[in-house]
């Protein structure tokens, strides 16, 4: 089998191959219609990808990575031009930042080790819905090799944007979240992911972190569930954010213990020490 050296926009049959017993015709119709309506952006995108050999390999391997050009990316409000520019910007900004890594993120997830016992944090290129962003922080339960939490992010102008925060929805997940919260000294796992992203934002050299408002978030199938719903406005609001065009998140946590009951201050000190240790680990691992 030869490796393709150029990239072409995938056909619908490549995105949705035939599966016995499945009626995928509506998906093919939507894909072909969107491809036709966005044919100008698609031609420009083919030219862009073919200028970067590493992207040719990625997009010939992950055919679904292309679809956001003709569909949605990050923010429901984006028009075709904004979507195209955001996609191109996001495919390059992190590889250009992390040139010191021995193995690129799209070949192998980068591990930050066990941030708490039995739970490993990684940074990688997404294996989920690319419309939510191409880069992802993931928290794994190592004993069962099970994904527990993820956060996808993207570059948006001179800021980074959190597009998804997703928790577990499997048998025993509620108990796991309780145990995680206890291990994180009272910090709930969703907020651990946000605080980790705050650290990553600073380490990557950005001084602005944004969160997607609930009503503009792209609802992918990965995050939709009758058993689990994500309230982005609550997460970002409780993380100190201020809602404007996006949620604007402070990069520094208020660590004043004066208003904390004395019996809880030890827990908060341990929490802050844990977050500081995570920050140092990320910085050392990224070689920044």
Residue pairs with C-beta under 8 A, 6 or more apart in sequence:
3 57
3 60
4 56
4 60
5 53
5 56
6 50
6 56
7 46
7 49
7 50
7 55
7 56
7 59
7 60
8 46
9 35
9 42
9 45
9 46
9 66
10 63
10 66
12 27
12 28
12 31
12 32
12 35
13 28
14 63
15 27
15 31
15 63
15 64
15 67
16 24
16 27
16 28
16 31
18 24
31 67
31 70
34 70
34 71
35 42
35 70
37 70
38 69
38 70
38 80
41 69
41 70
41 80
41 81
41 83
41 84
42 69
42 70
44 84
45 66
45 69
45 84
45 87
45 88
48 55
48 88
49 55
49 56
49 59
50 56
52 91
52 92
54 95
54 104
54 106
55 91
58 65
58 106
58 125
59 65
59 66
62 130
64 130
65 130
65 134
67 130
67 131
68 83
68 87
68 130
68 131
69 83
69 84
69 87
71 131
72 78
72 83
72 131
72 218
73 83
73 86
73 87
73 130
73 131
73 218
74 83
74 86
74 131
74 132
74 133
74 154
74 156
74 161
74 163
74 212
74 218
75 82
75 212
75 216
75 218
76 215
76 216
76 217
76 218
77 216
78 86
86 154
86 155
86 156
89 155
90 133
90 134
90 135
90 154
90 155
91 134
93 155
94 105
94 135
94 155
94 204
95 104
95 105
97 204
97 205
97 288
98 104
98 105
98 286
100 286
100 287
100 288
101 110
101 286
101 287
103 110
105 123
105 124
105 125
105 135
106 124
106 125
108 124
109 122
109 123
109 124
109 138
110 122
110 123
110 124
110 285
110 286
111 120
111 121
111 122
111 285
112 120
112 121
112 122
112 123
112 278
112 281
112 282
112 285
113 120
113 121
113 281
113 285
114 120
114 142
115 121
115 139
115 192
115 196
115 274
115 277
115 278
115 281
116 180
116 183
116 184
116 274
117 183
118 141
118 142
118 143
119 139
119 140
119 141
119 142
119 148
119 180
119 183
120 139
120 140
120 142
121 137
121 138
121 139
121 140
121 196
121 278
122 137
122 138
122 140
123 135
123 136
123 137
123 138
123 200
124 135
124 136
124 138
125 134
125 135
125 136
126 132
126 133
126 134
126 135
126 136
126 152
128 136
128 150
128 152
128 164
128 220
128 222
129 218
129 220
129 221
129 222
131 218
131 220
132 152
132 163
132 164
132 218
132 220
132 222
132 223
133 152
133 153
133 154
133 161
133 163
133 164
134 152
134 154
135 152
135 153
135 154
136 150
136 151
136 152
136 153
137 150
137 151
137 152
137 153
137 193
137 196
137 197
137 200
138 147
138 149
138 150
138 151
139 147
139 148
139 149
139 150
139 189
139 192
139 193
140 146
140 147
140 148
141 147
141 148
141 176
146 170
147 168
148 167
148 168
148 173
148 176
148 180
148 189
149 165
149 166
149 167
149 168
149 189
149 190
149 192
149 193
150 164
150 165
150 166
150 193
151 162
151 164
151 165
151 166
151 193
151 194
151 196
151 197
152 162
152 163
152 164
153 160
153 161
153 162
153 163
153 197
153 200
154 160
154 161
154 163
155 161
156 210
156 246
158 206
158 208
159 206
159 208
159 209
159 210
160 197
160 200
160 201
160 204
160 206
160 208
160 209
160 210
161 209
161 210
161 211
161 212
161 246
162 194
162 197
162 209
162 210
162 211
162 212
162 236
162 249
163 212
163 217
163 218
164 217
164 220
164 223
164 230
165 190
165 193
165 194
165 230
165 232
165 235
166 222
166 223
166 230
167 173
167 177
167 189
167 190
167 228
167 230
168 176
168 177
168 228
169 225
169 227
169 228
177 188
177 189
180 188
180 189
180 192
181 187
181 188
181 189
184 192
184 271
184 274
185 267
185 268
185 270
185 271
185 274
186 264
186 267
186 268
186 271
187 195
187 271
187 274
190 235
191 235
191 238
191 239
194 211
194 235
194 236
194 239
194 249
195 239
195 253
195 275
195 278
196 275
196 278
196 282
197 209
198 209
198 249
198 250
198 251
198 252
198 253
199 275
199 278
199 279
199 282
200 282
201 207
201 208
201 209
201 251
202 251
202 279
203 279
203 282
203 283
203 286
203 288
204 286
204 288
205 288
207 251
208 248
209 248
209 249
209 251
210 246
210 247
210 248
210 249
211 232
211 235
211 236
211 239
211 241
211 246
211 247
211 249
212 232
212 246
212 247
213 232
213 233
213 243
213 246
213 247
214 231
214 232
214 233
217 232
223 230
232 247
233 243
233 247
236 243
236 247
236 249
237 243
237 247
239 249
240 249
240 250
240 253
240 254
241 247
241 248
241 249
241 250
242 248
253 272
253 275
255 268
255 272
257 265
257 268
257 269
260 268
